[in-house]
Amino acid sequence: MGSPYDKEPCCGISLLKYILFIFNFFLLLGGAGVTGIGLWTLLKKWDYASLLCDDLYTIATWVLIIVGGIVIIIAALGCFGAQQEQKCCLLIYFTLLLLLCLGELLVGIYTYIYRDRVNMELERCLNSTLVANYGMPDQEDYSKGVDNLQRKFYCCGASGYADYQQSLWKVKGKAGNLSSPDSCCKTESSYCAVRDHPSNIYHLGCVDGLTNYFSGHLAIIGAVCMAIAGVQIFGLVFSMCLYCHLRYEEQEPY
């Protein structure tokens, strides 16, 4: 008569197979969601893309999109390995998932660290580029980005409406009689910003609004990466348990 423990590995394998398959099915959906969030963040970012001085935000967003795609591939591999009881696939799945988990943690940490630099970087960047680029003939995209920014956040200039007095737009006479762009007006109309100190003009600068905007998006990227990495720990545990059960069953004498 066989030992009462002979059938335990089979029961364990059957249970782990279904747990791992279900886990990876939802992980695949999560990967699709992460890719969608990354694309949404990237598209929203392009509203003000021309205002950024570096590509760090763009890089972080593309990393999120790539991570989502890799999660989909790894989840599909995990589903296949679990259902087919392929030890090789499970081992590859475990290794890739571990590397991905570590990468996501690094991206999450990076985004939270970079958030602290956003205010300083944007203030420096917006001040210098606004003075040099706004209203210039070859900077239409930049000027449009600034106008959209001022309308969205009800602000004017980087630090305030006075920034335009030192801008090339004003110095070179491109502004005409305008003290600031019409997009700075609370009630916008053509030449609404003709007066030097109109009450109709927003006096607050745009740095704070833009900083909060990008900080919020970076927080989403960091939180998603951390959350996915945390969930993937269960996948690591389940896949290794199934791998060990399959290996045990293979070595068990009959």
Buried (B, 14 or more C-beta within 10 A) or exposed (E): EEEEEEEEBEEBBEBBBEBBBEBBBEBBEBBBBBBEBBBEBBEEBEBBBBBBEEEBBBEBBBBBBBBBBBBBEBBBBBBBBBBEBBBEBBBBBBEBBBEBBEBBBEBBEBBBEBBEEBBEBBBEBBBEBBBEBBBBEEBEEBBEBBBBBBBBBEBBBBBBBBBBBEBBBBEEEBBEEBBBBBBBBEEBEEEBBBBEEBEEBBEBBBBBBBBEBBBEBBEBBBEBBBBBBEBBEEBBBBBBBBBBBBBEBEEEEE
